Each structure stands twice: as structure tokens, then as C-alpha cells.
Amino acid sequence: MSETKKELIKPNVVDSDDDGTICLGESFFIDDNYELTTFTFGPHVLQLLCLQSASTDFDLTGQLVWPGARLLNEYLSNNAELLQGCSAVELGSGVGITGILCSRFCNEVVLTDHNDEVLKILNKNIDLHESSENPNSCAALSAEKLEWGNTDQLNQILQKHPEGFDLVLGADIYILQNSVPPLFETVKELLLLRSGKEGCKFILGYVSRSKMMDVMVPKEAVKHGLQIREVEGTRSVIANLEGVIYEITLSN
Ligand SMILES: C[S@@+](CC[C@H](N)C(=O)[O-])C[C@H]1O[C@@H](n2cnc3c(N)ncnc32)[C@H](O)[C@@H]1O
């Protein structure tokens, strides 16, 4: 490769084959210029590292905060009694804004995601939060890899938490059609661990982006033996889109 070509490309993201073909390393495609950003939910102020705009790669959607998380966090900060003293697991945590807010009220929060790059920033945000020595924070926070529908990964988490969780949380986590059935498989497994006990539910911050998904999400929940209920008074406009909080439980 000529020196001029090398100078045009960041040195740490390029390699060349024996025949001189330029190979771009994966870091060439990843934007990790995270900015420390302040978010306020009622009286709660959170500072997190995140991107400000979406990556072109759909799988890196978790690098920024989505409207569903803003909606869910507003709801949770206004209804903090739902979280008080609970254990919670969050699915598709992204940068962790929901799980980290919940750590102000819960006893224990496990934040999960399937994307390794997203897990890196999620862990950084957990460290940041813990090192800020926030006197309001009381929960043990951890991050775990979890791809929806992957029972091995779920079982690994459950080995550490055999009693399951009081709450399952999710915000803006139904971007792709084919991820909705495995999402509800995982939700059902988590809810079944607490069947018979009161208070175990999946709280979903839902933002409407397509009519197809508006129909598919409740339909899949029911198909998986779950009941889905819109929480009264939560339908609102967020980032010019309609959002709502759903509570999802095992069907009787
Ligand atoms: C649109 S982002 C929402 C992130 C965060 N909850 C928020 O609202 O800001 C969707 C998140 O779900 C994760 N995700 C997508 N598909 C997944 C899957 N099949 N299993 C586990 N996580 C997944 C992504 O990595 C991403 O972090």
C-alpha cells in the first residue's frame, strides 16, 4: 500500500493482505466518540456516555438513548414505588439509562444486551455511575450478555439469580420483526420464574413507528401466553411519535 493511501486512513483500523488488498478492521466501522450527556427525569439527574445520533449499523442502535427509554424513565421516576426494594432485569439496555435510573430505587438491577460493543459502553456507564458515589444509589448493578431467545445465556444469568427478578424492563426493543418472538420467549421464561407470586411483570416503554409493529407486539405477547395492558394515562407524544407504557404479565 502506498504511504499516501495509508495516511488517508486511520492507522489503527487498516491492515493489508499479502497481495496488498486493504482490509479495514472492525473499529473503522464503529463510532465510539461518546459524549457525556445529562438527562433529567423529574428530580433525578443522570449523566451517561452515549452517542447523539444513530449508527448506520442497526445492530449498534444501543449506543444512544431512544425515545422509549425517555418515556419509560419518566414513568418510572413518577411511579418510583413500583421499584422500591425490587430486583429488576432490563432487556436491550443499550447505554443503560433505564437500569441505571432504577438503581436509585431497586435493590439489584441486571442490565443486559446482546451486542458486545454496546456492552462495553454499558459497563463504562455502570462504572461511571458507581464512581460518582451517588448517595441516592442503592442497587447492585451488573451487565450481562443476553440475546433474546438464547436459553444458555439466560440460564447463566439465572445461575447467579436463581430466585429470578421482581420486574422485567424494556424500552424501544422491538426494532426488527424477527426479534419480537424471541423477545417474548425470554420475557415469558423470566415471568414464569415468579409465577404464583404477585408483582412480577414486564414493563415496556413502547414507541409507535409502524402500524405493523403496533399490531405485532400485542399479538406476540398473547401468542406467548401473556396478557398485555396499556397503563392508563401513559399514552403521550415523544420525539413526535406516539408512545405508551405496557404492563405485561402471565395470563391467568
Ligand atoms: C433501539 S435500542 C434501545 C436501547 C435502550 N433500551 C433505549 O431505549 O435507549 C435496542 C437495544 O436492544 C438490543 N437488542 C436488539 N436486538 C436484540 C436481541 N435480539 N437480543 C438482545 N438485545 C437486542 C440492541 O443492542 C439495543 O441496545
The ligand as a Gaussian input file, in Angstrom:
#p B3LYP/6-31G(d) Opt

LIG

0 1
 C      -33.332000       0.694000      19.931000
 S      -32.135000       0.176000      21.107000
 C      -32.854000       0.676000      22.647000
 C      -31.817000       0.839000      23.717000
 C      -32.357000       1.358000      25.056000
 N      -33.300000       0.428000      25.640000
 C      -33.005000       2.701000      24.864000
 O      -34.257000       2.759000      24.778000
 O      -32.294000       3.700000      24.794000
 C      -32.413000      -1.604000      21.116000
 C      -31.450000      -2.351000      22.034000
 O      -31.784000      -3.734000      22.027000
 C      -30.621000      -4.501000      21.775000
 N      -31.063000      -5.676000      21.018000
 C      -31.549000      -5.702000      19.752000
 N      -31.831000      -6.970000      19.383000
 C      -31.528000      -7.759000      20.447000
 C      -31.610000      -9.154000      20.690000
 N      -32.057000      -9.974000      19.738000
 N      -31.229000      -9.632000      21.889000
 C      -30.778000      -8.768000      22.856000
 N      -30.655000      -7.433000      22.695000
 C      -31.036000      -6.934000      21.500000
 C      -29.713000      -3.598000      20.958000
 O      -28.338000      -3.970000      21.050000
 C      -30.008000      -2.232000      21.575000
 O      -29.184000      -1.974000      22.675000

